[in-house]
Amino acid sequence: MPHHQIRIVFAIVSVLFSLAGPFILDAQEQRKGVDCRERESCTDMDLAEAIFPSFKGIGPAPIQPQASPETFVALKVFFEPNSATIIQQYNRELDKLGRVLTSPDYSHRRIRIEGHTDSLGSDRSNQVLSEMRAKSVKQYLEQHFTIAPDRLEVIGYGERRYIATNATPEGREKNRRIEVVEK
């Protein structure tokens, strides 16, 4: 293929990606959930209702979780820069999650802890960092609460599942997060 045709194809593909970007972002933002980072306080009940929306009333929760749309909770948990070390002041936020998971109503429910990063750094380092941060949350919960390890799944998404633009510091801050969903 001649050099000028390659440039034209590249330009067309670039335009298509720039036009599709906002739609991809909108689709990701349509997930239902609670962002505890934006609230003054997320209570244990707020967490329980957001993670386990199919559970209503007294007695054991239904065996099948709500199928669609997937709901999430973005935890108010922050880490040391470029590290999986949880900043100590946010341990109390994880304690709320631990209390929910060990309460009789939810003691058999399973969750997935998802790590997310912004786009600064390489794809590989962001992937590893997101996994390490999710593992740190799991480790904290296992060390401080009696939760069977098989109830907590961990996955890192790196920078792939952004919810805001990575072009601004505010957007990157929103993208660095830990989300919890029912499995």
N, C-alpha and C positions, 0 to 999 in steps of 0.2 A: 504494500500500500504506500503510495507516495506520502512524503512528509507533510504536505499541506492537508491531505485528507485525514491524517492522524490528528492533526491539530483541530480540524473541524469536528471530528467525532469526539475528541476530548472536551471541546467547548460545549457541545450538545449534552454530553453526559453530565458535565459540571452544572449546567443550567437546570437539567432535570433534577439532580440531587438537591440543588439549592431551593427549588420549588417544592420538592417533596418533604424536605426537612421539617417545616412547620406542621405538616399533616402527621408525620411520624410522631413528633413531639406531642401533638394534640391527642393522638391515640393512646400514648403512654399516660398522659395526664388524666384520662378518663377512667382509670382504675378507681374503684371506690376505696376509701380509707380515711384514716385519721393521721394527721401529721402532728405529732406531739411536740415537735420542735417549735411549732408556731403558736403553741398554747402556753398560757401561764402555768397551767397544771393539767396533767392527764392523770385521772384517778385510776385505781385498780379496775373499777367498773368500766370506765371508758375503754381501757385496754381490752378487757374481756369481751365487751360488746362489739368492738371493732374487729378483733381477731376471730371471734367465733360468732358471727352474725346469725347462724342457723340455730343457735341455742336460745330458746325462749322458755321462760317459766321455770317451775321447780321440778326437780328430778333429773335423771340422767339425760345428757345431751343426745340428740339424734346421732345415729351411727354414721350417716353420710353427711359430710360437710356441704355447705352451700356450694354449688357448682360454678355459677357464673353470676356476675363478674367476680373475679378474685378480689378479695378485700385485703387490706394491709394496714399496718401501723408503722409509721416512721417514728422510731424511738428517739427520745431526747437523750442521745448518748454521743459523746464526742471523744476523740482520740488525740493523743499527742501528734504533732505534725509528722507525716511520713512514717507513722508507727501504728502498731496494733495495741498500744498501751492505752487503756481506757482512762480518761481523766477522772480522778477519784470522786469529784463532786457529782458525777453522773451515776455513781453506783446505786443511789437511791431510786433512780428511774428503773434500773435493772431489777432492783428489789421488788418493785411493783409487779413486773412481769413474772418474777419468780413466785410471788404470792398467788397470782392468778393461776399459774401452771400447777401449783401444789394444792389449790383449793379442791375440795371434794367434787365440785361440779365439773372441773376441767382436768382432773388428775389423770385421765386416760387420753386426753387429746394430744395431737402431735402438731408441731409447728416447723416452719422452715425459716431460718435466720438468713437474710440476704444482705450481703455487703455490696456497697456501691461507692464509686469514686468519681472525681471530676476527670477532665481529660488532660490535666497537666501530668507530664511524665510519659513514659512509654506505655503502650498497651499492655505489655507483659508485666511491668512493675505495678500498674494499676490493678491488673487481674490478681496478682499475688497479694497485694495489699488488701483488696476487698475480701479475699478469702481469709486472710489472717485476722482481719477485724471481726468478721462473722464468727470465726473460731474463738476469738477472745470473749465474745458475748456468750457463746455456748459454754465455754470453760468457766466463766464467772457463775453462770446459772447452776452448773453441775457442782461447783465447789461450795456454793452458799445455800443450795436448796436440794432436797431429795427428789431429783428428777432423773428418770432412767435416760441414759444417753441416746437410746434409740428413738426417743420422743422428740429429739432436737436434730433436725437436718440443717446442714450448713452449705451455703453456696455463695460464691463470689461472682458478681457480674462485671467487675471492673467499671469501665466508663460506658459500657454498652447501653444501659437503661437510664439514660439521662432524663430528668424531668424539667430541666431549665437549660437555658443557654450556657455554654461553657465559655462564652466570650466576655463575661463580666465576673467580678469577684462574688457578687451576690448569687448569680446563677451557679457558679462552681460550688459555693457553700451549700446550696440546696441539693446539689447532686451528690455530695459526700454524706452518706446516710446509711443507717441500718434499718431495714424493714423486716417485719415479722408477718408471716401469713400462715394460715392453717394449712396443714398437709392433707 
